[in-house]
Amino acid sequence: DLNECGLKPRPCKHRCMNTYGSYKCYCLNGYMLMPDGTCSNALTCSMANCQYGCDVLKGEVRCRCPSPGLQLGPDGRTCIDIDECATGRVICPRFRHCVNTFGSYMCKCHKGFDLVYIGGKYQCYDIDECSLGYHQCGSFSRCYNTPGSYKCKCKEGYRDNGTNCILIPSVMIEPPGPYHV
C-alpha cells in the first residue's frame, strides 16, 4: 500500500488519511470538502442558503433581511413580513389608512377620497360625488356631498319610501256642509 498522504505535492489541502489502496481528505473546522478535494470556507453566504443574503461576522454566518419591515424567521434563513399596520406603530396622515405590504406598508386614501399633489405635497381630497355625477340619487332628490361620501334628500313635496323619493299625496279636505237648525 502506497501512503498517498506522504506524497509531494500533498493530495489534500488540510488533513489526509491513508486508506488501503487510496486516501481520504478531511478539512479543518469551519471548512468543507469540495468535490475537487479542496477545502472551502464553510462560512460563506453561498453555503448558508439564505433567502436574501447574509453577513459573516466574527466567524459566524447570519442571514439578513433587505428591509426593516422583514424579520428573520424561525429557520434563520427566510424572512417573514412584519405587519406594521397591526403593530400600531404606523400613524397615517389625515383621511388615510394603513395597508400592509411585504416588507413595508403604505398609507392609502380612504374610500371617497383621491390622492392629489398640491403645493408640493400629496394629500387626500374629498371626491365631490354630487358635482361629478357619481351618485345614485333619484330625480326627485337632491345630492349633498359629505366627507368621503354623499347623501340624498328628497325635494319638497316628496318623501323617502326607503328606496327612493315618492310624491306625497295631497289630501283634499272638503269644507263642512251647511248646518241644519
Number of C-alpha atoms within 10 A of each C-alpha: 8 12 14 19 19 12 9 7 9 12 17 20 16 15 14 18 14 15 13 8 9 12 15 14 18 17 19 13 8 13 16 17 18 12 7 7 16 16 20 16 14 17 18 19 16 10 12 16 14 20 15 13 17 19 14 12 9 6 11 12 17 18 21 19 21 13 12 10 18 19 17 17 13 9 8 15 19 18 22 15 18 18 20 20 19 11 8 9 9 15 12 15 13 12 20 18 16 20 15 16 14 12 18 16 16 15 17 17 21 17 14 17 19 17 16 12 11 9 7 6 7 11 18 19 18 20 20 20 19 19 11 8 10 12 17 14 20 15 11 18 20 15 20 16 17 14 13 17 17 18 15 19 17 19 15 11 12 16 17 16 9 7 8 17 20 17 14 11 9 7 6 6 6 6 6 6 6 6 5 4 3
